[in-house]
Amino acid sequence: MKLTILGCYAATPRSFTNPTSQVLEIGNHLFLIDCGEGTQVQLRRNKIKFSKINHIFISHLHGDHFYGLVGLISTFMLLNRQNDLHVYGPKGIKEVILLQLKLSKSWTNYPLYFHELTKKTPEVIFDDERVSIETIPLKHRVYTNGFLFREKPGDRKLLINKAKEYKIDVALYKSLKKGKDVIAEDGKLISNALVTADPPEPKSYAYCSDTIYDPGITSQIKGVTALYHESTFLESESHLAEPTQHSTAKQAARIALEAGVGRLILGHYSTRYDTIDFFKKEAESIFSASELADDGLEIILD
């Protein structure tokens, strides 16, 4: 599981920072999470293939999280995209995107599907043999969801030398990887545990931006491999967090601590600050496994 931060700053784009967008790679999936202005430029800068993005998740309808979407959808058309594109986001996202496409006479030449979200309780919105994705209802000024990505257990690891030692036909290797016992060439039943090893522990990733400090989410994200949690403000501006429905770095760290996550990734920094170093310092005072997101950063989630 690999996370690429395309943008992680709040509100307005700048010449040297970008609003929120990131790509999560799980197996053969590339999931785009939020799509602020400049996203497609950042995709090119980070050498991420447009054609591999088939699912886009929009947390809420504030501009710094989705104003780059219609441009990306249009660029897909110019690139002669053929495969389906699925967009998951709050009710209203279909209306606003289709209106822009209509007025600019830029209808897509590929299938475009919208999955509008309205529930205020967690729901599974994507599920296949590799990964499941569910919403994390958040508290912000408008209807907002985070997203929880969970890998499913992979195939067992085949111990080739052991399989040969027990004289197991190659045609049965797939069954072994699926955890089944098999019959060897001499007719003996071979226990799966003798010739395979456990697969890697499935990884999980929780994306939470934007939200007020809300301990109510900790039970849903308990023990995730990594948590990305907005940290718009430092403690010196904590008085701004509640009225704007955002969080501080220390509040993000408290969520990480209570949820027992593996690591905390901070982001969505207010552009009022000259440096983001203090966000890490403040979060580490509560949760030691805190780190900073930054534009262009690649993070292996292990």
One Martini backbone bead per residue (centre of mass of N, CA, C, O) as a GRO file, in nm:
protein
  302
    1MET     BB    1   0.093   0.039   0.026
    2LYS     BB    2   0.058   0.362  -0.139
    3LEU     BB    3   0.125   0.709  -0.071
    4THR     BB    4   0.037   1.013  -0.252
    5ILE     BB    5   0.109   1.348  -0.217
    6LEU     BB    6  -0.024   1.624  -0.389
    7GLY     BB    7  -0.195   1.766  -0.149
    8CYS     BB    8  -0.192   1.956   0.201
    9TYR     BB    9  -0.350   2.230   0.181
   10ALA     BB   10  -0.534   2.495   0.266
   11ALA     BB   11  -0.749   2.637   0.050
   12THR     BB   12  -0.524   2.808  -0.118
   13PRO     BB   13  -0.336   2.825  -0.376
   14ARG     BB   14   0.012   2.798  -0.455
   15SER     BB   15   0.322   2.798  -0.608
   16PHE     BB   16   0.425   2.578  -0.353
   17THR     BB   17   0.122   2.479  -0.306
   18ASN     BB   18  -0.148   2.239  -0.240
   19PRO     BB   19  -0.434   2.117  -0.235
   20THR     BB   20  -0.629   1.853  -0.184
   21SER     BB   21  -0.451   1.541  -0.266
   22GLN     BB   22  -0.456   1.178  -0.333
   23VAL     BB   23  -0.282   0.856  -0.367
   24LEU     BB   24  -0.392   0.513  -0.356
   25GLU     BB   25  -0.208   0.207  -0.352
   26ILE     BB   26  -0.372  -0.115  -0.433
   27GLY     BB   27  -0.223  -0.293  -0.616
   28ASN     BB   28  -0.418  -0.228  -0.912
   29HIS     BB   29  -0.497   0.028  -0.753
   30LEU     BB   30  -0.605   0.381  -0.809
   31PHE     BB   31  -0.683   0.614  -0.562
   32LEU     BB   32  -0.861   0.913  -0.559
   33ILE     BB   33  -0.829   1.174  -0.307
   34ASP     BB   34  -0.936   1.417  -0.392
   35CYS     BB   35  -0.958   1.746  -0.608
   36GLY     BB   36  -0.786   1.988  -0.630
   37GLU     BB   37  -0.624   2.222  -0.748
   38GLY     BB   38  -0.367   2.075  -0.954
   39THR     BB   39  -0.382   1.765  -0.973
   40GLN     BB   40  -0.290   1.699  -1.268
   41VAL     BB   41  -0.011   1.820  -1.234
   42GLN     BB   42   0.074   1.630  -0.998
   43LEU     BB   43   0.046   1.370  -1.151
   44ARG     BB   44   0.270   1.433  -1.354
   45ARG     BB   45   0.499   1.497  -1.153
   46ASN     BB   46   0.448   1.187  -1.024
   47LYS     BB   47   0.398   0.974  -1.252
   48ILE     BB   48   0.078   0.930  -1.289
   49LYS     BB   49  -0.153   0.739  -1.438
   50PHE     BB   50  -0.455   0.823  -1.555
   51SER     BB   51  -0.567   0.535  -1.657
   52LYS     BB   52  -0.561   0.408  -1.347
   53ILE     BB   53  -0.804   0.596  -1.281
   54ASN     BB   54  -1.141   0.478  -1.158
   55HIS     BB   55  -1.142   0.616  -0.858
   56ILE     BB   56  -1.322   0.882  -0.688
   57PHE     BB   57  -1.286   1.068  -0.373
   58ILE     BB   58  -1.516   1.291  -0.214
   59SER     BB   59  -1.563   1.450   0.086
   60HIS     BB   60  -1.637   1.755  -0.019
   61LEU     BB   61  -1.786   2.086  -0.127
   62HIS     BB   62  -1.500   2.214  -0.123
   63GLY     BB   63  -1.278   2.357  -0.332
   64ASP     BB   64  -1.005   2.223  -0.202
   65HIS     BB   65  -1.148   1.918  -0.292
   66PHE     BB   66  -1.296   1.971  -0.618
   67TYR     BB   67  -1.200   2.190  -0.845
   68GLY     BB   68  -1.030   1.963  -1.024
   69LEU     BB   69  -1.239   1.760  -1.148
   70VAL     BB   70  -1.346   1.870  -1.421
   71GLY     BB   71  -1.066   1.888  -1.551
   72LEU     BB   72  -0.999   1.587  -1.534
   73ILE     BB   73  -1.240   1.481  -1.692
   74SER     BB   74  -1.165   1.637  -1.953
   75THR     BB   75  -0.883   1.516  -1.995
   76PHE     BB   76  -0.973   1.228  -2.035
   77MET     BB   77  -1.112   1.293  -2.302
   78LEU     BB   78  -0.854   1.402  -2.456
   79LEU     BB   79  -0.719   1.101  -2.400
   80ASN     BB   80  -0.928   0.879  -2.484
   81ARG     BB   81  -1.097   0.751  -2.291
   82GLN     BB   82  -1.265   0.423  -2.205
   83ASN     BB   83  -1.291   0.380  -1.919
   84ASP     BB   84  -1.435   0.382  -1.638
   85LEU     BB   85  -1.580   0.635  -1.410
   86HIS     BB   86  -1.576   0.680  -1.050
   87VAL     BB   87  -1.779   0.889  -0.834
   88TYR     BB   88  -1.744   0.982  -0.488
   89GLY     BB   89  -2.004   1.175  -0.320
   90PRO     BB   90  -2.190   1.417  -0.249
   91LYS     BB   91  -2.473   1.544  -0.281
   92GLY     BB   92  -2.428   1.739  -0.599
   93ILE     BB   93  -2.187   1.646  -0.777
   94LYS     BB   94  -2.337   1.580  -1.035
   95GLU     BB   95  -2.464   1.855  -1.095
   96VAL     BB   96  -2.202   2.032  -1.108
   97ILE     BB   97  -2.052   1.870  -1.329
   98LEU     BB   98  -2.272   1.854  -1.555
   99LEU     BB   99  -2.304   2.158  -1.591
  100GLN     BB  100  -2.018   2.214  -1.692
  101LEU     BB  101  -2.027   2.016  -1.931
  102LYS     BB  102  -2.271   2.143  -2.072
  103LEU     BB  103  -2.175   2.450  -2.104
  104SER     BB  104  -1.895   2.335  -2.252
  105LYS     BB  105  -1.936   2.094  -2.435
  106SER     BB  106  -1.790   1.821  -2.249
  107TRP     BB  107  -1.861   1.544  -2.309
  108THR     BB  108  -1.806   1.233  -2.253
  109ASN     BB  109  -1.639   0.929  -2.410
  110TYR     BB  110  -1.708   0.798  -2.131
  111PRO     BB  111  -1.798   0.634  -1.857
  112LEU     BB  112  -1.996   0.812  -1.604
  113TYR     BB  113  -2.006   0.774  -1.244
  114PHE     BB  114  -2.229   0.838  -0.972
  115HIS     BB  115  -2.187   0.830  -0.601
  116GLU     BB  116  -2.411   0.933  -0.380
  117LEU     BB  117  -2.394   1.080  -0.055
  118THR     BB  118  -2.603   1.075   0.273
  119LYS     BB  119  -2.501   0.934   0.502
  120LYS     BB  120  -2.434   0.933   0.880
  121THR     BB  121  -2.321   0.647   0.834
  122PRO     BB  122  -2.149   0.389   0.781
  123GLU     BB  123  -2.041   0.278   0.444
  124VAL     BB  124  -2.016   0.067   0.184
  125ILE     BB  125  -1.872   0.165  -0.154
  126PHE     BB  126  -1.644  -0.066  -0.179
  127ASP     BB  127  -1.596  -0.406  -0.332
  128ASP     BB  128  -1.347  -0.660  -0.345
  129GLU     BB  129  -1.086  -0.894  -0.343
  130ARG     BB  130  -0.880  -0.659  -0.213
  131VAL     BB  131  -1.101  -0.426  -0.123
  132SER     BB  132  -1.237  -0.199   0.120
  133ILE     BB  133  -1.483   0.080   0.138
  134GLU     BB  134  -1.555   0.334   0.381
  135THR     BB  135  -1.718   0.556   0.557
  136ILE     BB  136  -1.642   0.867   0.749
  137PRO     BB  137  -1.813   1.047   0.947
  138LEU     BB  138  -1.807   1.401   0.961
  139LYS     BB  139  -1.739   1.729   1.118
  140HIS     BB  140  -1.869   1.999   0.936
  141ARG     BB  141  -2.008   2.258   0.751
  142VAL     BB  142  -2.046   2.014   0.571
  143TYR     BB  143  -2.096   1.742   0.416
  144THR     BB  144  -1.881   1.470   0.544
  145ASN     BB  145  -1.616   1.239   0.438
  146GLY     BB  146  -1.438   0.981   0.501
  147PHE     BB  147  -1.189   0.707   0.443
  148LEU     BB  148  -1.182   0.341   0.454
  149PHE     BB  149  -0.905   0.129   0.393
  150ARG     BB  150  -0.913  -0.233   0.322
  151GLU     BB  151  -0.744  -0.499   0.316
  152LYS     BB  152  -0.730  -0.819   0.208
  153PRO     BB  153  -0.648  -1.118   0.238
  154GLY     BB  154  -0.414  -1.299   0.103
  155ASP     BB  155  -0.239  -1.524  -0.017
  156ARG     BB  156  -0.060  -1.775   0.042
  157LYS     BB  157   0.267  -1.878   0.090
  158LEU     BB  158   0.465  -2.058  -0.112
  159LEU     BB  159   0.670  -2.347  -0.048
  160ILE     BB  160   0.839  -2.483  -0.286
  161ASN     BB  161   1.032  -2.691  -0.155
  162LYS     BB  162   0.806  -2.833   0.003
  163ALA     BB  163   0.630  -2.915  -0.237
  164LYS     BB  164   0.849  -3.094  -0.364
  165GLU     BB  165   0.904  -3.281  -0.124
  166TYR     BB  166   0.580  -3.374  -0.132
  167LYS     BB  167   0.491  -3.415  -0.425
  168ILE     BB  168   0.341  -3.167  -0.569
  169ASP     BB  169   0.147  -3.064  -0.799
  170VAL     BB  170   0.138  -2.774  -0.978
  171ALA     BB  171  -0.181  -2.769  -1.012
  172LEU     BB  172  -0.206  -2.722  -0.674
  173TYR     BB  173  -0.094  -2.439  -0.594
  174LYS     BB  174  -0.351  -2.266  -0.589
  175SER     BB  175  -0.486  -2.419  -0.356
  176LEU     BB  176  -0.269  -2.357  -0.148
  177LYS     BB  177  -0.300  -2.043  -0.157
  178LYS     BB  178  -0.613  -2.090  -0.051
  179GLY     BB  179  -0.572  -2.315   0.200
  180LYS     BB  180  -0.553  -2.602   0.094
  181ASP     BB  181  -0.563  -2.925   0.091
  182VAL     BB  182  -0.364  -3.201  -0.051
  183ILE     BB  183  -0.276  -3.440  -0.296
  184ALA     BB  184  -0.030  -3.631  -0.352
  185GLU     BB  185   0.127  -3.850  -0.567
  186ASP     BB  186   0.114  -4.081  -0.323
  187GLY     BB  187  -0.185  -4.007  -0.173
  188LYS     BB  188  -0.127  -3.795   0.033
  189LEU     BB  189  -0.225  -3.583   0.282
  190ILE     BB  190  -0.160  -3.232   0.274
  191SER     BB  191  -0.097  -2.991   0.476
  192ASN     BB  192  -0.092  -2.660   0.434
  193ALA     BB  193   0.113  -2.583   0.672
  194LEU     BB  194   0.366  -2.737   0.536
  195VAL     BB  195   0.365  -2.537   0.242
  196THR     BB  196   0.288  -2.269   0.399
  197ALA     BB  197   0.239  -1.918   0.456
  198ASP     BB  198   0.160  -1.642   0.577
  199PRO     BB  199   0.037  -1.362   0.496
  200PRO     BB  200   0.035  -1.055   0.494
  201GLU     BB  201  -0.071  -0.806   0.668
  202PRO     BB  202  -0.326  -0.621   0.648
  203LYS     BB  203  -0.399  -0.304   0.542
  204SER     BB  204  -0.473   0.040   0.662
  205TYR     BB  205  -0.671   0.347   0.575
  206ALA     BB  206  -0.730   0.675   0.712
  207TYR     BB  207  -0.937   0.948   0.597
  208CYS     BB  208  -0.935   1.288   0.762
  209SER     BB  209  -1.100   1.534   0.567
  210ASP     BB  210  -1.279   1.747   0.728
  211THR     BB  211  -1.260   1.827   1.096
  212ILE     BB  212  -1.356   1.814   1.391
  213TYR     BB  213  -1.312   1.724   1.696
  214ASP     BB  214  -1.382   1.350   1.705
  215PRO     BB  215  -1.397   1.073   1.910
  216GLY     BB  216  -1.625   0.904   1.756
  217ILE     BB  217  -1.415   0.770   1.531
  218THR     BB  218  -1.223   0.563   1.684
  219SER     BB  219  -1.375   0.289   1.656
  220GLN     BB  220  -1.349   0.266   1.338
  221ILE     BB  221  -1.009   0.323   1.340
  222LYS     BB  222  -0.903   0.097   1.491
  223GLY     BB  223  -0.572   0.003   1.423
  224VAL     BB  224  -0.464   0.141   1.194
  225THR     BB  225  -0.189   0.182   1.011
  226ALA     BB  226  -0.311   0.467   0.899
  227LEU     BB  227  -0.351   0.827   0.967
  228TYR     BB  228  -0.528   1.089   0.817
  229HIS     BB  229  -0.522   1.417   0.972
  230GLU     BB  230  -0.629   1.703   1.022
  231SER     BB  231  -0.411   2.022   1.076
  232THR     BB  232  -0.472   2.340   1.052
  233PHE     BB  233  -0.375   2.400   1.354
  234LEU     BB  234  -0.233   2.549   1.606
  235GLU     BB  235  -0.253   2.633   1.935
  236SER     BB  236  -0.244   2.946   1.881
  237GLU     BB  237  -0.531   2.874   1.694
  238SER     BB  238  -0.759   2.709   1.853
  239HIS     BB  239  -0.997   2.924   1.846
  240LEU     BB  240  -1.060   2.845   1.527
  241ALA     BB  241  -1.159   2.549   1.510
  242GLU     BB  242  -1.462   2.547   1.587
  243PRO     BB  243  -1.585   2.770   1.390
  244THR     BB  244  -1.444   2.606   1.129
  245GLN     BB  245  -1.429   2.294   1.162
  246HIS     BB  246  -1.145   2.212   1.290
  247SER     BB  247  -0.805   2.113   1.356
  248THR     BB  248  -0.542   2.021   1.548
  249ALA     BB  249  -0.254   1.858   1.602
  250LYS     BB  250  -0.331   1.760   1.888
  251GLN     BB  251  -0.607   1.645   1.814
  252ALA     BB  252  -0.506   1.436   1.614
  253ALA     BB  253  -0.330   1.287   1.825
  254ARG     BB  254  -0.564   1.198   2.009
  255ILE     BB  255  -0.697   1.019   1.804
  256ALA     BB  256  -0.456   0.829   1.756
  257LEU     BB  257  -0.428   0.734   2.048
  258GLU     BB  258  -0.718   0.623   2.098
  259ALA     BB  259  -0.706   0.431   1.829
  260GLY     BB  260  -0.425   0.288   1.790
  261VAL     BB  261  -0.238   0.367   1.570
  262GLY     BB  262   0.050   0.338   1.387
  263ARG     BB  263   0.008   0.621   1.227
  264LEU     BB  264   0.053   0.979   1.176
  265ILE     BB  265  -0.084   1.205   0.928
  266LEU     BB  266  -0.031   1.527   0.850
  267GLY     BB  267  -0.269   1.795   0.741
  268HIS     BB  268  -0.417   2.076   0.627
  269TYR     BB  269  -0.263   2.342   0.625
  270SER     BB  270  -0.234   2.646   0.701
  271THR     BB  271  -0.110   2.932   0.515
  272ARG     BB  272  -0.009   3.114   0.768
  273TYR     BB  273   0.244   2.939   0.774
  274ASP     BB  274   0.596   2.918   0.729
  275THR     BB  275   0.586   2.638   0.888
  276ILE     BB  276   0.537   2.273   0.962
  277ASP     BB  277   0.714   2.173   1.204
  278PHE     BB  278   0.518   2.233   1.452
  279PHE     BB  279   0.314   2.010   1.405
  280LYS     BB  280   0.493   1.773   1.485
  281LYS     BB  281   0.573   1.867   1.768
  282GLU     BB  282   0.285   1.877   1.887
  283ALA     BB  283   0.199   1.584   1.825
  284GLU     BB  284   0.442   1.432   1.971
  285SER     BB  285   0.348   1.510   2.265
  286ILE     BB  286   0.120   1.267   2.224
  287PHE     BB  287   0.223   1.128   1.936
  288SER     BB  288   0.510   0.985   1.822
  289ALA     BB  289   0.381   0.869   1.534
  290SER     BB  290   0.445   1.145   1.378
  291GLU     BB  291   0.378   1.305   1.055
  292LEU     BB  292   0.447   1.471   0.748
  293ALA     BB  293   0.294   1.605   0.505
  294ASP     BB  294   0.374   1.654   0.147
  295ASP     BB  295   0.430   1.756  -0.148
  296GLY     BB  296   0.528   1.451  -0.317
  297LEU     BB  297   0.492   1.241  -0.107
  298GLU     BB  298   0.601   0.912  -0.030
  299ILE     BB  299   0.413   0.637   0.133
  300ILE     BB  300   0.473   0.351   0.308
  301LEU     BB  301   0.234   0.116   0.428
  302ASP     BB  302   0.361  -0.085   0.725
   0.00000   0.00000   0.00000
